[in-house]
């Protein structure tokens, strides 16, 4: 826990569950990597976590035991079908989604573009959609582009630049009977805000609008609950949650009769398979099973879902203790401006900042070359937000994104490296 002494300085005592952290780290082989003689620190979790051993094992087992396409009357094809079915079940329990509504794709962006064409089939000029200024472009551009093609109106929920939250005052004016769909991000990949999406979802449902939630940045850190949110469709990415480079979605099965996917005529007609165009990344889907198994293995409880929820509670506790330390120490560095949500706003352990007089790219490169600390810079595809906050003149944010396998010692290394970098470059 972080203790603040009388002089305002911070001393660190015992982050809880050190044994648990060590056990978590043992599950990630990439943590053994060195760069220029130093142990690598991965602070690029928002861009993609490292892969856990159970995910790696599932992938290799599938490859080594014989791969096959679907619909064959022989063991390897039948095993592939079983893997797909198990992966759907695992993703469903991970986000409390719909097992018979889970489908996979190359990544979240590709899924969004495919889904956009399907849901917009009957959209008309004069109708409206709602997106936000905060979201990753993958949860904006696919919907906006097809709405523009249809001659529709695009409403954009603004961001409060002080609290870094979505403006709730616009709900009544932006969501109304002309609204066809509302697209929201559960957590910001740029500034870490965990958005309270429930009021927007309820308003959308009241007028019969579809609700789509980008949960890519939330799923690595909190126990997402699709059914509790009431979201029609939730999108995620395997590689952001300790697994392979695949995307996944969970759609309320009641909607399959309403929306007809664009697909090859001979391909599967039954959902959710009908949502998956072409041969999927079967080894990656197998790896997704392992990613969920890893999370479950960390927690305790009577059911799989209870163990997953308990694991996330542990993740949150560890990550936020480290994030609190980093925020405090970074705030002491001269010339730094942090872009983090107001203290009362829930957030992921994502800390973005800029430094007057030093491009973020310079800091990122220095930390990697001199300290083997991998922290990215840029707009991270939260492009509208980056423009609104005017950070591109700094080469975007320098973003520190913590994951459950990070440690306090790594945070201390980062602070030392940042101070050294600024002393060298200012």
Helices and strands as residue ranges (DSSP letters): E 2-4, E 10-12, H 18-25, G 29-32, E 34-35, E 38-39, E 41-42, G 45-47, H 53-64, H 75-95, G 99-101, E 102-105, H 108-119, E 128-132, G 137-139, H 141-149, E 153-157, E 159-160, E 165-166, G 168-170, H 171-174, E 179-185, H 198-206, E 210-214, H 216-219, H 226-229, E 233-237, G 238-240, E 247-251, G 253-255, G 273-275, H 282-298, H 304-331, E 336-339, E 350-355, H 360-371, E 373-374, E 377-378, H 383-388, G 392-394, E 397-401, H 408-425
